[in-house]
Amino acid sequence: MSGLNVLVYSGPGVSLNGRAYLLRTLRQFLGHRYAIIPIGADTLRAEPWETKAVLLVMPGGRDMPYMAELNGPVNTRIRAWVASGGRYLGICAGGYYGSAWCEFEPGTDKQVVGDRELAFFPGTCIGCAYEGFNYKSEEGARAVEAIVDRSAFGVAESLWRDDPTKIRIHYNGGGYFVPRADDNSTRVLVRYPDDVTDPHDRSHRIKDAAAIVSCTVGRGIAVLSGLHIEYAWDFLAASSYTQPHNRGLVALMRAHDTFRRRLVGAIFLHMGLSPDPSAMADCADPSHSVRAPTVTPVFMAPARATGVAAVASAMYALTAMATHRGECNIEGVKDMVLQDAEDIHVVTAQTGDRRRVCASYEHAVLTPDDVGPVSATDEMPESRLHSMLVLCANDALPDEHETPRFDMRAAIKYMRETRAHTAGSWLMYADTTRSTQTFLERNARLASHLPDGTVHVATMQLNGRGRGRNAWISPVGCLQFTMLIRHTQRKQAPVVMLQYIMSLAIVEAVTSLPGYDALPLRLKWPNDLYALHVPVSDSDDSSGSAPEFAKIGGILVNSSCARGEFTLLFGCGINVANRLPTTSINSVIRDYNDTHATRLATIPVERMLALATAKFEELYRTFLVYGFDPLLKAYYRRWLHSDQIVTLADRDYERAQVVGISATDGQLQVRSLQSPRTVYSLQPDGNSFDMLRGLISRKL
């Protein structure tokens, strides 16, 4: 299957604003289907990023630090990856960096001239295209009237609708691209207007200067842009643009924002990616811009917890922690903050026909996050974040207008219909959050006062997490939740086995339904969920038509221990209802109905949450008394590895056969084919299992 990671270089030299705007735009266009991951030089240098990457983006900034970090073996790897079918997008400094020769402000104190190793564009990138550039201000910025050559994109003409071919795009410091005479690998997508001047001689105008070029590189593609296509008007402050050539910049970009977004979408389509159609939609209200997602309030309500005293006690404990007076001065709102790793604004939901949260208060608290830089080692600096926790009684649950992509009322109804008590006791839901698991993990004070079994759900995660350094993609239709469980260690119930119980519970939650037993849902050691499917024409793995197993979910468990009690956060992502990027549980159900002439009902994400948490509690109660042994039969019935032949990379590529897993520590047991008496035990957190290749290797 093709990669699903969009890697955004975030090392030294990257512009802070440019990186922030780029991440938001990438999430807006690609976050529904791809994982947007900031990386530094160490990742590109030392990790096997090529196998999972679908796009590498070099933002604006200064390309000399890029050279200092990446010249040599790293650039060689990038170039080879693109030539083998990868994709590179270079914006402003990333455009200079992707050209064979760079000439930036020649003859000035800012001069940078020389060759570049990547050389995707085999000519010269010359800049600045317009004079007046200043690294420390927006003095040289302008809204350029770029000329789009629609015929060069190879996309459907209907994409453009009635858009003009001249579009206002943000410019600040980019170059224009001058091809070699013998270059037949480059096509010009967008040109500058005829007011570009030669930085060697500003009296000389350059006609038809190339602003965005597309370069064929082996089986891959590189798109280089001198324009800041990622800048939206509502990212910018009009007060920053005071020069005669840019006083109206924000107003011009605002008027052309829909056209810019369709241009960005066309570029991604041209590169073979699948942008979110909603990011290219018209704006019905001209005063509104289609924005990249930002965080929304977390609504919290009792689900399986029904005792009046217990519910009241839990709500009181949370409100009592919010002792700090916030800085929002909005009439009728008492802004109380629980100070944790984040500032959590705790609100009691309003009842009746009004919004559960005052709209102006929500907007004041949950402004878009400022995105800071990362170092060459990918370490993100800590910053003070704000969240909002809205406590809801049963008569104050949010309606479909406040939570349009998840029905909390239906979820609570399903949870009360399934037999469980602790798991799913309380429900927390946010339409958009950074990460459900990170929210509970970072905010330890809050988590310590949450009832046992509380589950935090989100429709979209901006920074969803997988095992190791992996990110989790958050397409609409994916059930993403983190459940808090407190577990007292028992000899017969070792904490390490709980991840296996959760993964088994998710599969069994579906297959234990009447008629659903034969659905091809499986477990991959240690805790991934797979399903058999037939690739569809617009999926990322549609090159073949034979049914194959594809990943539809995974489990990530974090734990802490105090006074003999473990606090576990089960982070789960399950593709329930979106057949892209691979397949989903509901797609499997439909395929099964088609081939077996059955009429099994698909499963709403709200019901899937209830089924999974109830099944976990059922298995967990068995585990507490009898250990994992009684669950092994069900686990083996659903897993993919019975008698599988594997190769052990850390043992000179010795061949071995899978025997099973240990019921006490979850280690994978494999028997050597060379020496049948030898059985190796492999730890789940120290090894990577490439199922398709049958290769088990040490994680980097």
C-alpha positions in Angstrom: 0.0 0.0 0.0 1.2 3.6 -0.7 2.5 5.7 2.1 0.1 7.9 4.1 2.6 10.3 5.9 3.0 13.9 4.8 6.4 15.0 6.2 6.9 18.7 6.8 10.6 19.7 7.3 10.8 21.7 10.5 14.5 22.0 11.2 16.8 25.1 11.4 16.0 27.7 8.8 12.3 27.2 8.6 10.2 30.4 8.9 8.0 30.2 12.1 5.0 31.8 10.5 5.5 29.9 7.2 5.6 26.6 9.1 2.5 27.4 11.1 0.5 28.4 8.1 1.7 25.4 6.1 0.7 22.9 8.8 -2.8 24.4 9.0 -3.2 24.4 5.2 -1.9 20.8 4.9 -4.3 19.7 7.6 -7.2 21.5 5.9 -6.5 19.8 2.5 -4.9 16.5 3.4 -5.6 15.8 7.1 -8.7 13.8 6.3 -6.6 11.1 4.6 -3.0 11.6 5.5 -0.9 12.1 8.6 0.7 15.5 8.7 4.0 15.1 10.6 6.6 17.8 11.4 10.1 16.2 11.2 13.7 17.4 11.7 17.0 16.4 10.1 17.5 13.5 12.4 14.4 11.7 11.1 15.5 12.2 7.5 19.0 11.1 8.4 18.4 8.1 10.6 14.9 6.7 10.3 13.3 4.6 7.5 10.8 7.4 6.6 10.6 6.5 2.9 8.4 3.4 3.3 5.5 5.4 4.8 5.9 8.8 3.3 3.6 10.1 0.5 4.9 13.7 0.3 7.9 15.7 1.6 7.3 19.4 2.0 10.1 22.0 2.4 8.6 25.2 3.8 9.7 28.8 3.3 12.6 30.3 5.3 16.3 30.2 4.6 17.8 27.4 2.5 21.4 27.8 3.7 20.5 26.1 7.1 18.7 23.4 5.1 22.0 22.7 3.3 23.9 22.6 6.5 21.6 20.0 8.0 20.8 17.9 4.9 23.6 18.1 2.4 25.2 14.7 1.6 23.6 11.4 2.5 20.2 12.9 3.5 19.8 14.7 0.2 20.9 11.6 -1.6 18.1 9.7 0.1 15.5 12.3 -0.6 16.5 12.5 -4.3 16.4 8.7 -4.6 13.0 8.5 -2.9 11.4 11.0 -5.2 12.9 9.3 -8.3 11.4 6.0 -7.1 7.9 7.5 -7.0 7.9 10.0 -4.2 6.6 13.6 -4.1 8.4 16.8 -3.1 6.7 20.2 -2.6 9.1 23.1 -2.1 7.7 26.6 -1.2 9.7 29.7 -1.4 13.0 28.7 0.2 12.0 25.1 -0.5 11.7 26.0 -4.2 15.2 27.5 -4.2 16.5 24.4 -2.4 14.9 22.0 -5.0 16.6 23.8 -8.0 19.9 22.9 -9.5 21.2 26.4 -9.1 20.2 29.2 -6.8 20.7 33.0 -7.3 19.2 35.0 -4.4 19.7 38.7 -4.2 23.0 38.8 -6.1 25.3 41.7 -5.3 23.6 42.5 -2.0 24.4 41.8 1.6 21.7 39.0 1.4 23.4 37.3 -1.5 23.2 33.5 -1.7 24.5 31.9 -4.9 25.4 28.3 -5.7 24.4 24.9 -6.7 21.9 22.7 -4.8 22.1 18.9 -4.5 18.5 17.9 -5.0 18.3 19.6 -8.4 14.7 18.5 -9.1 14.4 21.6 -11.3 17.4 21.3 -13.6 17.6 25.1 -14.1 18.1 28.2 -12.0 15.8 29.7 -9.4 16.5 33.5 -9.4 15.2 35.8 -6.7 13.8 37.8 -5.4 11.3 38.2 -8.1 10.3 41.6 -6.6 12.5 44.0 -4.7 12.1 45.1 -1.2 12.4 41.7 0.6 13.2 41.9 4.3 13.7 38.7 6.4 12.4 40.5 9.5 9.2 42.1 8.2 6.5 41.9 5.6 7.8 45.0 3.7 8.4 43.1 0.5 5.2 41.1 0.6 2.5 41.6 -2.0 -0.6 39.9 -3.4 0.7 38.9 -6.8 -1.8 38.5 -9.7 -0.6 35.0 -10.7 -1.5 33.6 -14.1 -2.7 29.9 -14.0 -2.2 27.6 -16.9 -5.1 25.2 -16.3 -4.1 23.0 -19.2 -0.8 22.1 -17.5 -2.4 20.5 -14.4 -4.0 17.4 -16.0 -7.1 17.8 -13.8 -10.8 17.9 -14.7 -11.8 21.2 -16.2 -14.9 21.2 -13.9 -12.6 21.6 -10.9 -12.0 25.3 -11.8 -15.7 26.1 -12.2 -15.9 29.8 -13.3 -12.7 30.9 -11.6 -10.5 33.5 -13.2 -7.1 32.5 -14.6 -5.5 35.4 -12.7 -5.5 34.8 -9.0 -4.1 36.9 -6.1 -1.5 34.9 -4.2 0.8 35.9 -1.3 4.4 36.6 -2.3 7.4 37.4 -0.1 10.9 36.6 -1.2 10.3 33.8 -3.7 12.2 33.3 -7.0 11.3 32.7 -10.6 12.4 29.6 -12.4 14.6 29.7 -15.5 14.8 26.3 -17.3 17.8 25.0 -19.2 17.4 25.1 -23.0 17.4 21.3 -23.2 14.9 20.7 -20.3 12.0 18.6 -21.3 11.1 17.4 -17.8 9.5 20.6 -16.5 6.1 22.2 -17.1 5.0 25.6 -15.9 1.8 25.6 -13.9 1.7 29.2 -12.9 3.4 32.4 -14.1 4.1 35.8 -12.6 2.6 38.9 -14.2 5.0 41.0 -16.3 6.1 43.2 -13.4 8.9 40.8 -12.2 12.3 42.4 -12.4 15.8 40.8 -12.7 17.7 41.1 -9.4 20.9 41.6 -11.3 19.4 44.7 -13.0 16.1 45.9 -11.5 15.4 48.0 -14.6 15.0 44.9 -16.7 11.6 43.3 -16.6 11.1 39.5 -17.0 8.2 38.5 -19.1 6.3 35.2 -18.5 8.5 34.3 -15.5 7.6 30.9 -14.1 6.2 31.1 -10.5 5.3 27.4 -10.0 6.8 24.5 -11.9 6.2 20.8 -12.0 9.3 18.6 -12.5 9.2 14.9 -13.5 11.9 13.1 -11.5 12.2 9.5 -12.5 8.8 8.0 -11.4 8.2 10.8 -9.0 7.3 14.5 -9.1 8.5 17.7 -7.6 6.5 20.9 -7.5 8.4 24.1 -6.7 6.7 27.4 -5.9 8.0 30.9 -5.6 4.5 31.9 -4.2 3.2 31.3 -0.8 0.2 29.2 -1.9 -0.3 28.1 1.7 -1.1 31.6 3.0 -4.8 32.3 3.6 -6.1 35.9 4.1 -7.4 35.2 7.6 -3.9 34.1 8.8 -2.7 37.6 8.2 -2.9 40.9 10.1 -3.7 43.9 7.8 -1.6 46.1 10.1 1.6 44.3 8.9 1.1 45.6 5.4 1.7 49.3 5.2 3.7 49.8 2.1 2.2 51.3 -1.1 2.5 48.0 -2.9 0.8 45.9 -0.2 -1.7 48.0 1.8 -4.6 46.1 0.2 -3.0 42.7 0.4 -5.4 41.1 2.9 -8.5 42.4 1.1 -7.2 41.1 -2.3 -6.4 37.7 -0.9 -9.7 37.6 0.9 -11.6 38.2 -2.4 -9.6 35.5 -4.1 -9.4 32.9 -1.3 -11.8 30.4 -3.0 -9.7 30.6 -6.2 -6.5 30.1 -4.2 -7.9 27.1 -2.5 -8.9 25.5 -5.7 -5.4 26.1 -7.1 -3.9 24.4 -4.0 -6.3 21.5 -4.5 -5.4 21.3 -8.2 -1.7 21.1 -7.3 -2.3 18.2 -4.9 -4.4 16.4 -7.6 -1.7 17.0 -10.1 0.8 15.4 -7.8 -1.4 12.3 -7.4 -2.8 13.1 -4.0 -6.4 13.1 -2.8 -7.3 16.5 -1.3 -10.4 17.0 0.7 -13.1 18.3 -1.7 -14.6 20.5 1.1 -11.3 22.5 1.2 -12.0 23.5 -2.4 -15.7 24.4 -1.9 -17.2 27.8 -2.6 -17.8 30.1 0.4 -21.5 30.8 0.6 -20.7 33.8 2.9 -18.1 36.0 1.3 -17.1 37.2 4.8 -16.1 33.7 5.8 -13.1 31.6 4.8 -12.8 27.9 4.8 -10.4 27.5 7.7 -8.1 24.7 8.7 -9.5 22.9 11.8 -8.9 24.1 15.3 -9.8 22.6 18.6 -13.4 22.6 19.8 -14.9 22.2 23.3 -14.9 18.9 25.1 -18.4 18.0 26.2 -18.6 15.6 29.2 -21.7 13.7 30.4 -22.5 10.6 32.4 -23.0 7.6 30.0 -23.2 4.3 31.9 -22.9 6.1 35.2 -26.5 6.7 36.3 -26.4 7.0 40.1 -27.5 10.6 41.1 -25.0 10.9 43.9 -22.1 9.5 41.9 -22.8 11.8 39.0 -23.2 14.9 41.2 -20.0 14.0 43.1 -18.0 13.6 39.9 -19.2 17.0 38.5 -18.5 18.7 41.8 -14.9 17.3 41.9 -14.2 18.7 38.4 -15.7 22.2 39.0 -13.9 22.4 42.4 -10.5 22.1 40.7 -11.2 25.1 38.5 -10.0 27.7 41.1 -8.1 30.2 38.8 -9.9 33.2 37.4 -9.4 33.3 33.6 -8.7 36.4 31.5 -11.9 36.3 29.4 -14.1 39.3 30.2 -17.4 38.4 28.6 -20.7 39.6 30.1 -22.6 36.8 31.8 -19.6 34.4 31.7 -17.6 33.3 34.8 -14.3 32.2 33.3 -12.9 29.6 35.7 -9.7 27.7 34.8 -8.3 24.4 36.0 -4.6 24.9 35.7 -2.9 21.7 34.5 -0.4 21.2 31.7 -3.0 23.1 29.8 -5.4 25.9 30.9 -8.7 24.0 31.0 -11.7 26.4 31.1 -14.4 24.5 33.0 -18.0 25.4 32.1 -21.4 24.0 33.2 -23.5 23.6 30.1 -26.5 25.9 29.6 -29.9 24.2 29.4 -32.9 25.0 27.2 -32.7 26.1 23.6 -29.5 28.1 23.9 -26.1 27.0 22.9 -24.4 24.9 25.6 -21.5 27.4 25.5 -21.6 31.1 24.8 -20.2 31.5 21.3 -18.1 34.5 22.0 -16.6 32.8 25.0 -15.7 29.7 23.0 -14.1 31.8 20.3 -12.1 33.8 22.8 -10.7 30.7 24.5 -10.2 28.3 21.6 -8.3 30.5 19.2 -6.0 28.6 16.7 -2.8 27.3 18.3 0.4 29.1 17.5 2.8 26.5 16.1 6.4 26.8 17.1 9.6 25.4 15.6 11.2 22.1 16.2 14.9 21.4 16.5 16.9 19.2 14.2 16.1 16.4 16.7 12.3 17.0 16.3 11.8 18.1 19.8 8.7 20.4 20.1 9.0 23.2 22.6 6.3 23.3 25.2 3.7 26.1 24.9 0.7 27.0 27.0 -2.4 25.6 25.4 -6.1 26.3 26.2 -8.9 23.8 26.3 -12.6 23.9 27.3 -14.4 21.3 29.3 -18.2 21.6 29.3 -20.0 19.5 32.0 -23.4 18.4 30.7 -26.3 17.0 32.7 -28.6 14.6 30.9 -30.9 17.5 30.0 -28.1 19.7 28.7 -26.5 17.4 26.1 -25.3 19.2 22.9 -27.5 18.9 19.9 -26.7 18.1 16.2 -25.8 21.7 15.5 -23.1 21.8 18.2 -21.7 18.3 17.5 -22.8 17.6 13.9 -20.4 14.7 13.4 -21.2 12.6 16.5 -24.5 12.1 18.2 -23.8 12.1 22.0 -27.4 11.4 22.8 -27.4 8.3 20.5 -24.0 7.2 21.9 -25.2 7.4 25.5 -28.4 5.5 24.5 -26.3 2.7 22.9 -24.0 2.5 26.0 -26.9 2.2 28.4 -28.4 -0.6 26.2 -25.2 -2.7 26.4 -24.3 -4.5 29.6 -21.4 -2.8 31.3 -20.8 -0.6 34.3 -17.3 0.8 34.5 -16.0 1.0 30.9 -17.6 4.0 29.3 -19.0 5.3 32.6 -18.6 8.8 31.4 -18.4 10.2 27.9 -16.2 13.1 26.8 -16.5 14.3 23.2 -14.8 16.9 21.1 -15.4 17.4 17.4 -11.8 18.4 16.9 -8.9 18.0 19.4 -5.2 17.7 19.3 -5.2 14.1 20.5 -7.6 12.4 22.9 -4.7 10.5 24.5 -2.4 13.4 24.8 -5.1 15.5 26.4 -5.6 13.0 29.2 -1.9 12.1 29.5 -0.6 15.7 29.7 -3.3 16.9 32.1 -2.6 14.5 35.0 -4.6 16.6 37.6 -7.7 16.4 35.4 -7.2 12.7 34.7 -6.8 11.9 38.4 -10.3 13.2 39.1 -12.0 11.5 36.2 -14.2 8.5 37.0 -12.8 5.1 36.2 -13.8 4.1 32.7 -14.2 7.6 31.3 -13.8 7.5 27.5 -12.7 10.6 25.5 -13.9 10.6 21.8 -13.0 12.9 18.9 -14.1 13.0 15.3 -10.8 14.7 14.2 -7.5 14.6 15.9 -4.9 17.2 14.7 -2.0 15.2 16.2 -3.3 11.6 16.5 -0.7 9.2 17.8 0.3 5.7 16.9 2.9 3.3 18.3 6.5 4.6 18.4 6.8 7.7 16.2 3.8 6.9 14.1 0.9 9.3 13.7 -2.7 8.2 13.4 -4.8 9.5 10.5 -8.2 10.8 11.4 -10.6 10.5 8.5 -14.3 11.2 9.1 -16.0 7.9 9.9 -13.1 6.7 12.1 -13.9 6.1 15.8 -11.1 7.6 17.8 -11.2 7.3 21.6 -9.1 7.1 24.7 -10.4 5.2 27.7 -9.1 5.6 31.2 -8.9 2.4 33.3 -7.5 2.0 36.8 -6.0 -1.4 37.3 -4.7 -3.0 40.5 -1.8 -5.4 39.7 -2.6 -9.0 40.3 -0.4 -12.0 39.8 -2.9 -13.7 37.5 -3.8 -10.4 35.7 -0.5 -8.8 34.6 -1.0 -5.2 33.3 1.0 -5.9 30.1 -1.7 -8.1 28.7 -4.4 -5.4 28.8 -3.5 -4.1 25.3 -4.3 -7.6 23.9 -7.6 -7.6 25.7 -8.5 -4.2 24.1 -7.6 -5.3 20.6 -9.5 -8.6 21.0 -12.5 -6.7 22.5 -12.8 -4.5 19.4 -12.9 -7.4 17.0 -15.1 -9.5 19.2 -17.5 -6.6 19.7 -18.4 -6.9 16.0 -18.0 -10.6 15.3 -20.0 -11.7 18.4 -23.1 -10.0 17.0 -25.6 -12.5 15.6 -24.7 -13.2 11.9 -21.4 -11.3 12.0 -19.1 -14.1 13.2 -17.6 -14.8 9.7 -16.6 -11.3 9.0 -12.9 -11.2 8.0 -11.7 -9.0 10.9 -8.3 -10.0 12.3 -5.6 -9.1 14.8 -2.0 -8.4 14.0 0.5 -8.8 16.8 0.7 -7.0 19.1 -2.3 -4.7 18.7 -3.3 -3.7 15.2 -6.6 -4.4 13.6 -6.9 -5.7 10.0 -9.7 -6.5 7.6 -9.9 -8.3 4.3 -11.0 -6.1 1.5 -11.0 -5.6 -2.3 -9.1 -2.4 -3.2 -11.3 0.2 -4.9 -10.4 2.4 -7.8 -9.8 5.6 -5.8 -8.1 4.1 -2.7 -4.4 4.4 -2.1 -3.7 0.7 -2.8 -5.8 0.1 -5.9 -3.0 -1.1 -8.1 -4.3 -4.7 -7.8 -7.7 -6.2 -7.5 -7.0 -9.3 -5.4 -8.5 -9.2 -1.8 -5.9 -8.5 0.8 -5.7 -7.7 4.5 -5.3 -4.0 5.3 -5.0 -2.1 8.5 -8.2 -0.5 9.8 -7.2 0.3 13.4 -4.7 0.1 16.2 -4.2 0.4 20.0 -1.7 2.5 21.9 -1.6 2.1 25.7 0.2 4.4 28.1 0.4 3.7 31.8 1.6 5.2 35.1 1.7 3.6 38.5 1.3 5.0 42.0 0.8 3.1 45.2 0.2 -0.2 43.5 -2.4 1.0 41.1 -1.9 1.5 37.4 -3.7 4.2 35.5 -4.0 3.1 31.9 -4.9 5.2 28.9 -6.1 3.0 26.0 -5.8 5.0 22.8 -7.9 3.4 20.0 -8.4 4.3 16.4 -10.9 2.2 14.4 -12.0 2.9 10.8 -15.7 2.2 11.2 -17.4 4.0 8.3 -14.8 5.3 5.7 -13.6 3.0 3.0 -10.6 5.3 2.5 -7.7 5.2 2.8 -7.8 1.4 3.1 -11.2 0.0 4.1 -13.5 0.0 7.1 -15.7 -2.2 9.2 -18.8 -1.1 7.4 -17.2 -1.7 4.0 -16.4 -5.2 5.1 -20.0 -5.7 6.1 -21.2 -4.4 2.7 -18.8 -6.7 0.9 -19.9 -9.6 3.0 -23.6 -8.9 2.2 -22.8 -8.7 -1.5 -21.0 -12.1 -1.6 -23.2 -14.0 0.9 -26.6 -12.5 0.0 -27.1 -11.4 3.6 -28.5 -8.1 5.0 -26.3 -7.4 8.0 -26.7 -3.8 9.2 -23.8 -1.4 9.2 -22.6 -0.1 12.5 -22.8 3.6 13.4 -19.6 4.9 15.2 -21.7 5.7 18.3 -22.9 2.1 18.5 -19.3 0.8 17.8 -18.1 2.8 20.8 -20.8 1.1 23.0 -20.0 -2.4 21.7 -16.3 -2.1 22.1 -16.3 -0.7 25.6 -18.9 -3.2 26.8 -16.9 -6.1 25.3 -13.7 -4.9 26.9 -15.4 -4.9 30.3 -16.7 -8.4 29.7 -13.2 -9.8 28.8 -11.5 -7.7 31.5 -13.7 -9.2 34.3 -12.7 -12.7 33.1 -9.1 -11.7 32.9 -9.1 -10.3 36.5 -10.2 -13.7 37.9 -8.6 -16.2 35.5 -5.8 -14.4 33.7 -5.4 -14.4 29.9 -5.4 -18.2 29.4 -9.2 -18.5 28.9 -9.0 -15.7 26.2 -6.2 -17.4 24.2 -8.5 -19.5 22.1 -10.5 -16.5 21.0 -7.3 -14.5 20.4 -5.8 -17.2 18.1 -9.1 -17.5 16.2 -8.9 -13.9 15.2 -5.2 -13.4 14.7 -3.3 -13.5 11.4 -0.2 -15.4 12.4 -1.0 -19.0 13.0 2.0 -21.1 11.8 3.3 -18.1 9.8 6.9 -18.3 8.7 8.9 -15.2 9.6 12.5 -13.9 9.2 14.3 -12.6 12.2 16.5 -9.7 11.0 18.4 -9.5 14.3 19.4 -13.1 14.2 21.2 -13.1 10.8 17.8 -13.4 9.0 17.1 -16.8 10.6 13.8 -18.3 9.5 11.3 -19.3 12.2 7.6 -20.3 12.6 5.2 -18.5 14.8 4.0 -20.7 17.8 1.8 -18.2 19.7 2.1 -15.6 22.4 2.9 -15.8 26.1 -0.2 -15.5 28.3 1.8 -13.7 31.0 3.7 -11.1 29.1 2.4 -11.1 25.5 5.7 -11.9 23.9 5.6 -13.5 20.5 6.9 -17.1 20.5 8.6 -18.3 17.4 10.3 -21.6 16.8 13.6 -21.8 14.8 13.3 -23.8 11.6 17.1 -24.3 11.7 17.0 -25.6 15.4 13.5 -26.7 16.2 14.2 -27.0 19.9 15.0 -23.3 20.1 12.0 -21.0 20.8 12.6 -17.2 20.7 10.5 -14.7 22.7 10.1 -11.3 21.1 8.9 -8.3 23.0 6.2 -6.2 21.4 7.7 -2.8 22.2 11.2 -3.7 20.9 10.4 -5.2 17.5 8.6 -4.2 14.3 6.6 -6.8 12.5 6.3 -6.3 8.7 3.5 -8.8 8.2 3.5 -8.7 4.4 7.2 -9.4 4.2 7.2 -11.8 7.2 10.1 -9.8 8.6 10.6 -9.1 12.3 13.3 -6.5 13.0 14.5 -4.3 15.9 12.9 -0.9 16.0 15.1 2.1 15.3 
